[in-house]
Amino acid sequence: MLGCLAVGPGLAPGYVLSYDMVFVPHPAANDAMFGLAGGFPRQVPSDAVVAGLAAVLPADLVQKLVLLAVFAVAGAGAARLVRERGTVVRIAAAVAYVWNPYVAERLLLGHWALLLGYAGLPWVLHASTGVTARRGFAGLVRALVPAAVGGFAAWDVSALVAAGGAVAVAGHSRRHRARAALLTALALAGVALPWLVPALLSSGRASSDPAGVDLFAARADTPFGAFGSLLSLGGIWNAEVVPAGFGSLPTAGGRLVLSVLAIIGFGVLLRRSADPRLRGLAVSAAAGFVIACAGITGPGRAALRGLVGLWPGFGVLRDAQVYIAPLALLEAVGLAFLVAELLRRAYPALAALLAVAPVALLPTLAWGAAGNLRAVHYPADWAAARAIINADPAPGRVLDLPWGGYRRYAWNHGRTVLDPLPRVLDRQVVWDDGLRVGNRALAAEAPAARRAQALLRGRGALAPALAGSGYRYVVLERVGDPEENALAGRLGGARIVLSGRHLTVFQLGSSAPPPGPASTDVAPVAGADILTLLLILWSMSIYATSLGGTPRVPASREPPACAS
C-alpha cells in the first residue's frame, strides 16, 4: 500500500523518467548493457534484467513492478526482523524502513537499482548471521539476489551489512568465525561477477574523475548541518531531489528527534538481547555512517580522492551518503522496539502515533513525491529514429548530441533525466558520461567519449572527422540547448534521414573505423567471451548452492581472514 502511495501517478501507463531512472520501450541489447562500452559498468546487470523482463512484459509495466517490489521487499524484510513482537510492531518497522528521507531522495534521484539492494538489506542481515548453518550459504546467496540485480552500488551496501553479520556470528571459535568470513566473501564475490568482470576488463581504459568526491559529498538538507542531516537519513548532494518541506525547521526537527529516539531505542534493545543480527546491524550501521561522514571532512575527502584515482570502481565512494542505508534499518528496528515498549506499558495511542510518525513527518513522499514522479510517453520521433538506425546494415557508432548526459525534455514536464538514447539503439552510442553538478562538469569516463569531446571542442566541419572515426549516425536532440544550431551547421555534408520535432538524425557517408589503437573502444572479443563464460558459471553456482546447501571448507587449510 505504501508503495502505491509513494509511486502514485507513476503507476499510470507510460514511463517515470527522473535523473538516473531511465526505462525505455524495447530496451536495446548493446555493448553498454553488458558493460563492454568502455565506461564503468554502473548499469550492469540491472539493464539486462529489465530487458529480459521487457521481452515478456510491457517495459512500462516492468518499471512499475520493480518500483513496487522495492517497497514490498523492504517492508517485509524489516517486519521479519521484529516478527515476534506483534503485528503493530511489524507495521511500525516496515513503515519506518520504507518511508524516510533516504528512500525519498534516492527515488527522486532515480536510483531504483540501489533501492533494490536497500530492500534486500534485512534479508541479507538475517542470512549472514546464519551463513555457517546447514544451507546457510545458499540462503545468503538468495538474500543477495536484489543486490546482484541492482549492480555495484546495491552490492556495496549489501556487502557492508553482510560483513557486519559475519562479524557478529555467534560462537567463540576462531575457526568458526573464519569460516563465516570466508563463506560470506564467497557469496559476495559470486553475486558481484556480472559487474565485476566487465569492470576489470575496462580497467586502464575507463577513468573516474576524483573531483567528484567534492561534488557528491553529503550536504546539509536540513537546518542541522551535514551531520544532522545524515543522522536524519538525509544529506543528499542534489538539492533538487530533497522532498518538498523536508528542510523546514518543524519537519526537520521532528525527523531528527525521531531518529535520535530510534537510535536510543535500538541501543536499549541491543543491551537486552543476544540476537547476533542486532550486533551485526550495529557494526554495519556505524561503519556506514563513518564512511558517509568522511566526505564532509577535508582529510576524508583527500583519502577518497586518492582511492577514486586508483580505480574507477571506487567512484561509488564519491556519493558516500549511500552508506547510511544500514542506519535506516537500525532506526526502523529501534523505532519498532519503542512502539513495542509503549504497547507493553499500555500506551496504545502513543504507540500508534509513533508508528505513523515517519509518514506524518514526510508527507510529500506521497503521490509520486508530490507529483514529481509522473508517467509520460516517448514522442514518436524516438521510435522512428530507432527503426531507421537499427535497420541499417552498415556498421558504425552513433554520436549523441548536444554534448551532455542529462536532459530536460518538455514532454517529460521539464524534469531532469539521463539521456535515454544509449538504451534505445542497438549500436554503440557515444555520449557524455561525465557527470555534472550545477556548473561543474566531471571528465568523461569512456575513452570513446573523451575522443568525441576533443573533436567537438575543435572547429570546422564535424562530418568528415566523425565518419573517419567510425561513426555512422549523429542524433541531435532538440532540448533547447543554445549549441544545437551551431552543431547542426557543423554537420554539413551529412544526410538528414529524420527531421522531427524532437530529434534530427544525420547519416554519415563512411563508417570505416580508423586504423591503430583508436579503434579499441570496446573490450576485445576475448574479454567478452570470458565475461559470458563467467556469467554462465555464476548462474550455475547459484543454482547448485540453492540445492546443495553449504559447501565444505577443507579441514587441512585454515580459511583466510576476510577484511570487512
N, C-alpha and C positions, 0 to 999 in steps of 0.2 A: 504493500500500500504506500509506504514512504517513497519507494522508487517511482511509482506512478505520480505521486505528488511532486517529486523533485523534477522529473523529466517533463511532466505537464504537456505543453503544446508540442514538444518534440516527439510525442507519440503519434501525431498526425502523419499521413502519408508524406514522404519526402525525406530529406537528409538534414540532420543537425550538423552545421559546419561552424566550428568555433576553435580558432587557433589551431592546435595540432590534431583536432578531431576531424579527420578527413575520410569520409566514406563516399564511394562513387558507384554509379551503376556499372556493372560488368567489370570488376577490377581486373587490370591487366597483369598477366604473369610475365613480368620482365625481370631484368637483372637486379633492379633495385629491391624487388620483393624478397629476393634471397640474399641480399647484402653483397652483391657482386658488382655494384656500380661504382665502387671506388671510395665512397664515404663510409663513416662508421655506421654499422647496421642497426640503427635505432628502431627501425620498423620491422625487424626480424624477431620472431616469426609471426608477429601479430597480423601483418598484412596478408601473409599466406593463409593463415587460419580463416580470416574474413573472406578471402577469395574462395576458399574451399566451401565455406558455408553459403556464399552467394551463388555457388554453382547449383545449389538445390533449393535455395530460398531467395526471394527478392532481397536485394542488397540493403534497401532501407529498413526492411523488417529485421535483417541481421543486426543492424546497428541498434535498434530498439531492444532486441533481446539481450544484446551484450550489456547495454546500459542498465537494464532492469536486473540482469544477473549480478552485477556489481552489488546492488543493494540487497538482493536476496541472499547471496552467498555470505556477504559481510555480516548482515544481521543474524543469520542463522548461526554463523561461527561464534560471534560474540555471545549469543544466548546460550550456546552449548557450554561455554566456559563457566557459567553460573547456573546450570540447569537444575542443580539440586536445591536451589533456594526459592523456587516457586515461579509461577507464571509472570507475575508483575515484575519481579526482579529480572527475569529473562527479557521482558519487553524493554525495561529500562536500559539494560546493557546494549540491546540491539539498536535502540533509538540513539543512544549516545555515540555509538560507533559509526552509524551511517549518516548522522545529521550533525555535522560540525564544520568549522571553517576549512579544515584540511580537505574534506570531500568537496565542499562547495567550490573552493578556489581551483582545485585540480580538475574538477568537472568543467568549469568555465574555461580553463586553460586547454581543455581538450585532451587531457592525459588519461584517456579511458584505459589504455593498456597498463599504466601504472596502477590505476584503481583496481584492476583485476588482481594484481599482486596484493594490494591492500586488502581486498576482500578475502584473500586466502590466508592472511596472517593468523587468525585464530586457529585455523585448521593446521597450519604449519607448527604453531606453538604446541598444540596438543600432540601432534605426531612426533615432533622432535624429541620430546621428553620420554617417549616410549620407543625410540628407534632401536634399542637393543633387545626389545621383546620379540617374541615369535611373530613373524610377518610385520615387524615394525619398520623395516627398511622399505618394504612395498607400500606401507601406509604413508610414510614420509614422501615417497615419490608421488603418490596420488595427491597428497596435500599440496605439493609444489606445482601441480598442473596449471593453476591460474598464473603462477609466476613464469612458467615455461611459455605459456601463450603470450603473456604481457611483454616478454623480452627483457633486456638488460636492466632497465630501471626497476621493473617489478621484481626481477630476480634479486637485485641488491637489497631491497628492504626485506624480502623474504629470507635471504641469507643471513641478515642481521638477527632476525627472530629465531631462525633455525640454530644459529651458533649459540645464541643465548639459551635455548632449550637444551642443547648438547652440554653446555657448561653446567647446567643445573640438574643433570641426570642423577637420580638417587643412587646411593652406593658409594662406599669409600675406597673401593678397589681402583688402583691406578690403571690396571689393565682394562677394567670395565669402562672407565672414563675415556681412555684412549680409543677403545673400540667404538664408543658412541661418537667420538670426534671423527674417526675415520669413516664410519658409515654415513654420517651427516655430510662430510666433504664429498663422498662418492655420489650421493643423491644430488647435491647441489651442482656438482660438475656435470652429471649426466643431463640434467634438465637445461643446463646452460649451453650445451653443444650447438643448438640451432643458430644462436647469435655469436657464440664464442669463436667458432671455426671461421666464419667469414671475417670476423674482426681480426683474427690472427693473419688471415690471408691478405687483408688490406694493410697490415702493419707495414710502416715505412712509406706508404703512398698517401694514406689519409692523414690529416692533421686536425688538431683541435686547438683553437686559439686560447692560450692561457688567460687572456684579458677577460674572458667570460666569467672568471671567478669573481671579479669585481662587479660585473653587470648582473649576475644571477645570485648574488649573496642575499640572504634573508633581509627583509626590510621591515620597518615598523608600519603595520597597517592598523594599529590601534594607538591611543594616546600613551601607551605604556612602553614604548620603545621596542626594539627588535627582540630583546629577551622576553619581555612580557607578551609580545605578540606570538612568539614561538610557544610559550607556555600555554597560551590560549588556543593553540593549534592553528594559528595563522602565520603571518610573516612572509607571505609570498612576495616575490620581487616585482611582479607585474601589477601595478595599481588598477588596471582596467578589469581585472578579474576578481577584485575584492567585492564580496556581496554588498549590495546597497544597504547602508545603515550600520554595517558591522563596525566601522571605525568611530561611531558616535560614543560619547562617554558613557551613557547609561547601558547601552548594549555591550560595549567592550568591557566595561567594568563588571557587569553581571557575568559575562563569559569568563573573565579572569577569576572571579570568585568561585564560579562553578568548577573550573579546572583545579584550583588550589584545594577545594573541598574534596574533589575526586582523588587527587594525589594523596591527601591525608587519609582518606578512607582506604585507599589501596595499601598505604603503609601499615595501618592497623590490621587489615586483613592478612598482610604478609607476616606480621609477627604472630598472629594466631594460628596460621595454617602451615602445614608441612608440605603443601602441594608444590611439586617441583616446577609446575607450569608458572606459578607466580614468581618464583625465583628467576626463572628464565626470562620472563617478561620484564622484570625489574632490570636485569642486566642489559637486555637489548634496548629498552626504552632509555636508560641512562646513556648508553653508548651512542644511540641515535641522536639524542639531544646535544651531546658534546660535539658530534660531527656538525650538526646544524648550526651550533653557536660558533664553530671555528671560522666560518665565513664572515662573522661580524667583528672579528678582531684583525689587526694588522698582521701579526705573526701567523695567524691561522690562514689568512688569505695567501701569504707568501708561500706557505707549505703546500697549499692546494694548487697554486700556480705551478710549482715545481713538479707535482705529480701529473697534472694535465699535460705539461710539456713532455713528459716521458712517454706517455701512451694515450691516444685519443679516448680509450675506454674509461680513463679516469675523469673524462668530461662530465660524468654523472655527478661528480663531487662538486661541480660548479653550482648546481642547484641543490645545495645541501639541505634546504628545507624539506626535501623529500623524506629525510631520515627521521622526522618526528612521527612517522606513521606508527611505530610501536608505542609511542607515548599516547597516541589516540586510543589504542586498545587498552593500555593501562588505565587511562582515565575512565573509559567505559566500564571496566571491571570495578574500579574504585567507586564510581557513582552507583553502580548496581548494589554494591555492598552497603552503601549508606541507605539506599532505599530499603534493603532487607532489614537493616537495623531499625529504621523508623517503623516498619511493619511489626517487627518483633516487640517494640516498645509501645505498640497500639497507637501509632500516629498515622493512620491511613491517608488522611488528607495531605499531610506534609509529604508523605511518600509519593503520592500521585503528582503533586506539584514538582517534586524533584525529578520524577521520571520524565515529565514532559518539558522540563526546563530547557533542554537543548533545542527543541523546536521553537519555544517561545522566544529564546534569545537570538534565533537566526531565522526569522520568518521569511526573509527574502530568498531563501533557497527554494521555497515553494513555487510551483507553477513555472517550471523551467527557469529557475533563478530570476524570478520577477520578469519573465517574458524574454530573457536573453537566449534561451535555448529553443528556437523555433524551427520547425521543419520547413525546408524550401526544396524547390525542384531546379535542376540544372537547365539552363536555356538550351534550345535546340542546337545552337552552334557547337556545343560540346560533342553531341552525338555525331554531327556532321563531320567535324574535324577528326574524330576517332575513326569513322568509316573511311574517310579519304586516306588518312595516313596508314592505317593498318592494312588497307587493301593494296598498297603499293609494294610490289615485289622487290624493288630496288633497295639495297641496303643503305644504311646511313642513320646518323643520330638526329635528334630534334633539339633545337635550342629554344629555351623558354624565356620570352621577354615580355615586359620590361624586366631588367635585372633586379631581382628582389624576391625573397622566398615567400613573403606574406602579402596577401591581397585584401582589399576591401571592396567587395562586389556590391553594386546597388541591388542586385537580385537577392543578395544574402542580407539585406537590410543594413548594409554598411558594416557588418561585423567582420572583424579580422579573422582570416583563416589561412592556413598554409596552402600554397598553390596545389590544387588537385591534379594538375596535368600529368605529373610523373606517375600517378596511379591509374591514369586513363588509357595511356598509349602502350602498345606492346613493345615499342622501340625504347632504346635508352634515351632518356630525356636529361639534358644537361641544364641545370638550374642553379640559382644562387642558394647554396645550402649553408651559407654563413648567416648566423642568426643576427637579428638587430633588436636593440633595446633603445627606444627613444631615437635620438640622433646618432647613436654609436652603433657601428656595424662590426661584426667579427669577420675574420678572414674565412673564405670558402674552405671546405674540408676536402672535397674530392679533387684529384688532380685535373680532371677534365673541366671542372668548374673554375679552377684557378686560371687555366689557359684561356677559357672563354672570356673570363673577366678581363684578362690582359688584352684580348682582341677588341673588346668593347671599349676599353679605355683609349684605344688608338683613334685615329681619324681616317676619314675616307670611306670608300665602299667596303661593305662587310661581306657581300655575297661571294666574291671570289675567294676570300680568305676562309670563309666558313666551308665552302664546297671543297676546298683543298684540304681542310682539316677533318673531313669525313662526315659533314653534316648534309642531310638530305632535306630537312624542313626547318623552318623557323616559325614558331607560333607567337604572334604578338597579341597579347590580351588587352582588351580595352577596359582599363581600370581608372582612367583619368590621370594617368601619370604624365607630367609635362614633357617627358622624353619620348613619348610614343611617336609623335610626328617626325622627330629627328631620326629615330630608329627606322621608321618606315622609309624615309628618304635615303638612308644608307644601304637599304636592301634593293636598290635599283639593279635591274637585271634578273632578279628572281621572279619567278612566275607566281602570281596570286591564284591559288586554287580554291580559296574560300574567303569571301569578304562578307563577314556577318556583323551584326550589331555588337557582339561581344568578343569575337575572335577574328583575326586575319591570319590565314595560313599561307606562307610563302614556300614554294618548292624550288630547291636549288638544282642547278644543272648537273653537278657531279657529286658522287658520293664516295669517291675513292679515298681511303684513309692515307695520310702522309706516311712515308717510309720512316723506319727507325723507331726509337723508343717512344715517340709521341703518341703512337697508336695503342699503347698498353694502358688504357684507362680502366679496363675491366680485368678482374682476376683471370689468369690463364686457364685454359681448358682443364689442365691437370688439377688446378685448385678446385674448380667446380666439381670435377669427378670425386675428389677427396671429400668435399663437402657432402655430396649426395650419399657416398658410402657411409660416412659417419652418421648422417641423419638416419639412414636405414638401421644401422647398428643401435643407435639411440632408441629408436622406436621399438626394436626387438627387445632391448634390455628392459624397457619399461613394462612391456607385455610379459616378459619372463618373470620379472620380480613380482609383478602383481599376482602371479600364480604360485611362485615357488617360495615365497617368504624371505627371511633374512639370509643373506649369503654368509658363509662361514669365513672367519678370519683364520689364516694358518696359525696353528699353535706354536710353530717353531720360530715365528718372527714377531717382534714387538711392533705393534702398529705405531706409525709416526704420529707425533703430536700435531694437532691442527690449530693453527693460529686463528682466533676468532676475529 
